[in-house]
Amino acid sequence: MGRKYSERLEFQRSAEDTIRAVEVAFTECGFPPSRSNTPSTGMTEVRASRQMSAGSWGENVTAQVATAPGGGSQVVVESKLVFGFVDWGRNKTNVSQVVLALTRRLEMD
């Protein structure tokens, strides 16, 4: 397994609604989020880190949110190792958890 894993999603919600939902999803998954904006690209990135432990080399999890070309929003959720060469599925698990929480949150509202 590689050092990183990502998934791309689109929602028929505004970018701001999606950003708020990403922050809630990160929190639900145990990733304390921080947000940064890039005005020149119109993209917002939400980031979190998991420290190294007995079961993990540590991971950086990010979600990049932007307005989709046809309206709505698009999100790329990525998890990558801080250190190490094999993640044993940890990155995919991180992304899957965030995607599930995010999808559930946006479908609920």
Secondary structure by P-SEA (a helix, b strand, c coil): cccccbbbbbbcccaaaaaaaaaaaaaaaccbbbbbbbccccbbbbbccccccccccbbbbbbbbbbcccccbbbbbbbbbcccccccaaaaaaaaaaaaaaaaaaaac
